[in-house]
Amino acid sequence: MIQFGETIFYIDVEAFRNCILSEDSKNIGKNTSTEITKHHDHNGGLLSWDERIIQTEKDVELDSSKYDLMSRMIDVVLTYDSEDLDTSLGYERALDKASLPFKIAFNTLLNYGIIKEKE
């Protein structure tokens, strides 16, 4: 957890997971395909055909560029040396004196709901 004065923040792992899923993986469901088997006589004429519907679970696909970027921002936030920050006035004031990489990482993760304020 990250603490700025009276405000405590935490990383929401489920929000991180949802952020890095590809758009196709966000649509939960099954893949459906149809397999048709044709039966021919010895002259090549069609005797009959069978149709079979196949359903499989969708594979989870990650957006690797989002994963890399969000992981690096989490790393920046977790490894930031905050000893010089005066957090007694809240996180908005503490961010004024933080480094630019920390500000960008913290605000982006907060905006995406990956960092959340503990109630």
C-alpha atoms as a printed R data frame, in Angstrom:
    type eleno elety resid chain resno       x       y       z
1   ATOM     1    CA   MET     A     1   0.000   0.000   0.000
2   ATOM     2    CA   ILE     A     2   1.004   3.557  -0.663
3   ATOM     3    CA   GLN     A     3   0.243   6.170   1.972
4   ATOM     4    CA   PHE     A     4   0.043   9.937   1.474
5   ATOM     5    CA   GLY     A     5  -0.848  11.521   4.783
6   ATOM     6    CA   GLU     A     6  -4.239  10.143   5.761
7   ATOM     7    CA   THR     A     7  -4.904   8.598   2.322
8   ATOM     8    CA   ILE     A     8  -3.939   4.985   1.664
9   ATOM     9    CA   PHE     A     9  -3.764   3.597  -1.863
10  ATOM    10    CA   TYR     A    10  -3.551   0.012  -3.071
11  ATOM    11    CA   ILE     A    11  -3.089  -1.781  -6.382
12  ATOM    12    CA   ASP     A    12  -6.235  -3.468  -7.700
13  ATOM    13    CA   VAL     A    13  -4.950  -6.623  -9.393
14  ATOM    14    CA   GLU     A    14  -8.288  -7.304 -11.115
15  ATOM    15    CA   ALA     A    15  -8.290  -3.801 -12.639
16  ATOM    16    CA   PHE     A    16  -4.735  -4.405 -13.872
17  ATOM    17    CA   ARG     A    17  -5.812  -7.703 -15.455
18  ATOM    18    CA   ASN     A    18  -8.801  -6.080 -17.160
19  ATOM    19    CA   CYS     A    19  -6.623  -3.253 -18.445
20  ATOM    20    CA   ILE     A    20  -4.117  -5.529 -20.154
21  ATOM    21    CA   LEU     A    21  -6.641  -7.879 -21.781
22  ATOM    22    CA   SER     A    22  -6.991  -7.495 -25.528
23  ATOM    23    CA   GLU     A    23 -10.353  -6.252 -26.803
24  ATOM    24    CA   ASP     A    24 -11.271  -9.762 -28.044
25  ATOM    25    CA   SER     A    25 -10.589 -11.289 -24.621
26  ATOM    26    CA   LYS     A    26 -12.899  -8.809 -22.909
27  ATOM    27    CA   ASN     A    27 -15.884 -10.318 -24.707
28  ATOM    28    CA   ILE     A    28 -16.424 -13.394 -22.562
29  ATOM    29    CA   GLY     A    29 -17.966 -16.340 -24.329
30  ATOM    30    CA   LYS     A    30 -17.262 -19.210 -26.592
31  ATOM    31    CA   ASN     A    31 -15.875 -19.574 -30.077
32  ATOM    32    CA   THR     A    32 -18.338 -21.408 -32.298
33  ATOM    33    CA   SER     A    33 -17.446 -23.162 -35.515
34  ATOM    34    CA   THR     A    34 -19.281 -25.580 -37.796
35  ATOM    35    CA   GLU     A    35 -17.718 -28.727 -39.192
36  ATOM    36    CA   ILE     A    36 -19.369 -30.296 -42.239
37  ATOM    37    CA   THR     A    37 -18.533 -33.837 -43.342
38  ATOM    38    CA   LYS     A    38 -19.675 -34.913 -46.813
39  ATOM    39    CA   HIS     A    39 -20.187 -38.545 -47.756
40  ATOM    40    CA   HIS     A    40 -19.777 -39.412 -51.442
41  ATOM    41    CA   ASP     A    41 -20.489 -42.539 -53.421
42  ATOM    42    CA   HIS     A    42 -17.777 -44.233 -55.514
43  ATOM    43    CA   ASN     A    43 -18.670 -42.030 -58.515
44  ATOM    44    CA   GLY     A    44 -18.241 -38.814 -56.535
45  ATOM    45    CA   GLY     A    45 -21.915 -38.108 -56.045
46  ATOM    46    CA   LEU     A    46 -23.037 -36.666 -52.760
47  ATOM    47    CA   LEU     A    47 -24.825 -39.240 -50.612
48  ATOM    48    CA   SER     A    48 -25.207 -37.298 -47.378
49  ATOM    49    CA   TRP     A    49 -23.556 -34.794 -45.150
50  ATOM    50    CA   ASP     A    50 -23.192 -34.312 -41.424
51  ATOM    51    CA   GLU     A    51 -23.029 -30.973 -39.688
52  ATOM    52    CA   ARG     A    52 -21.455 -30.619 -36.268
53  ATOM    53    CA   ILE     A    53 -21.269 -27.425 -34.213
54  ATOM    54    CA   ILE     A    54 -18.108 -27.106 -32.120
55  ATOM    55    CA   GLN     A    55 -17.853 -24.685 -29.197
56  ATOM    56    CA   THR     A    56 -14.591 -23.904 -27.464
57  ATOM    57    CA   GLU     A    57 -13.703 -21.436 -24.722
58  ATOM    58    CA   LYS     A    58 -12.080 -18.230 -25.922
59  ATOM    59    CA   ASP     A    59  -8.367 -17.969 -25.236
60  ATOM    60    CA   VAL     A    60  -7.245 -15.086 -23.068
61  ATOM    61    CA   GLU     A    61  -5.036 -12.714 -25.007
62  ATOM    62    CA   LEU     A    62  -3.009  -9.949 -23.422
63  ATOM    63    CA   ASP     A    63  -2.140  -6.637 -25.015
64  ATOM    64    CA   SER     A    64   1.620  -6.882 -24.592
65  ATOM    65    CA   SER     A    65   2.298  -3.167 -25.100
66  ATOM    66    CA   LYS     A    66  -0.222  -2.239 -22.371
67  ATOM    67    CA   TYR     A    67   1.200  -4.944 -20.106
68  ATOM    68    CA   ASP     A    68   4.750  -3.626 -20.506
69  ATOM    69    CA   LEU     A    69   3.743  -0.007 -19.998
70  ATOM    70    CA   MET     A    70   1.492  -0.613 -16.983
71  ATOM    71    CA   SER     A    71   4.056  -2.948 -15.382
72  ATOM    72    CA   ARG     A    72   6.768  -0.312 -15.726
73  ATOM    73    CA   MET     A    73   4.514   2.351 -14.225
74  ATOM    74    CA   ILE     A    74   3.712   0.090 -11.262
75  ATOM    75    CA   ASP     A    75   7.447  -0.458 -10.845
76  ATOM    76    CA   VAL     A    76   8.070   3.314 -10.839
77  ATOM    77    CA   VAL     A    77   5.399   3.839  -8.175
78  ATOM    78    CA   LEU     A    78   6.541   0.959  -5.982
79  ATOM    79    CA   THR     A    79  10.238   1.825  -6.101
80  ATOM    80    CA   TYR     A    80   9.940   5.601  -5.752
81  ATOM    81    CA   ASP     A    81  11.910   7.012  -2.821
82  ATOM    82    CA   SER     A    82   9.331   9.160  -1.076
83  ATOM    83    CA   GLU     A    83  11.437  10.262   1.886
84  ATOM    84    CA   ASP     A    84  11.614  13.836   0.586
85  ATOM    85    CA   LEU     A    85   7.862  14.167   0.157
86  ATOM    86    CA   ASP     A    86   5.738  15.960   2.717
87  ATOM    87    CA   THR     A    87   2.609  13.820   2.706
88  ATOM    88    CA   SER     A    88   0.888  15.506   5.641
89  ATOM    89    CA   LEU     A    89  -1.164  17.727   3.312
90  ATOM    90    CA   GLY     A    90  -2.460  14.872   1.153
91  ATOM    91    CA   TYR     A    91  -1.387  13.189  -2.020
92  ATOM    92    CA   GLU     A    92  -2.181  16.130  -4.346
93  ATOM    93    CA   ARG     A    93   0.352  18.330  -2.531
94  ATOM    94    CA   ALA     A    94   2.884  15.499  -2.224
95  ATOM    95    CA   LEU     A    95   2.716  14.943  -5.985
96  ATOM    96    CA   ASP     A    96   3.768  18.574  -6.546
97  ATOM    97    CA   LYS     A    97   7.271  17.721  -5.319
98  ATOM    98    CA   ALA     A    98   7.466  14.234  -6.896
99  ATOM    99    CA   SER     A    99   9.463  13.484 -10.017
100 ATOM   100    CA   LEU     A   100   7.795  13.686 -13.428
101 ATOM   101    CA   PRO     A   101   7.992   9.880 -14.025
102 ATOM   102    CA   PHE     A   102   6.326   9.245 -10.663
103 ATOM   103    CA   LYS     A   103   3.580  11.816 -11.321
104 ATOM   104    CA   ILE     A   104   2.795  10.362 -14.734
105 ATOM   105    CA   ALA     A   105   2.856   6.762 -13.499
106 ATOM   106    CA   PHE     A   106   0.766   7.461 -10.388
107 ATOM   107    CA   ASN     A   107  -1.842   9.567 -12.198
108 ATOM   108    CA   THR     A   108  -2.145   7.112 -15.089
109 ATOM   109    CA   LEU     A   109  -2.586   4.135 -12.778
110 ATOM   110    CA   LEU     A   110  -5.087   6.120 -10.704
111 ATOM   111    CA   ASN     A   111  -7.000   7.095 -13.862
112 ATOM   112    CA   TYR     A   112  -7.194   3.464 -15.045
113 ATOM   113    CA   GLY     A   113  -8.385   2.334 -11.620
114 ATOM   114    CA   ILE     A   114  -5.293   0.203 -11.040
115 ATOM   115    CA   ILE     A   115  -4.383   2.318  -8.023
116 ATOM   116    CA   LYS     A   116  -7.375   2.878  -5.794
117 ATOM   117    CA   GLU     A   117  -7.966   4.862  -2.659
118 ATOM   118    CA   LYS     A   118  -8.725   2.657   0.327
119 ATOM   119    CA   GLU     A   119 -11.962   3.644   1.960
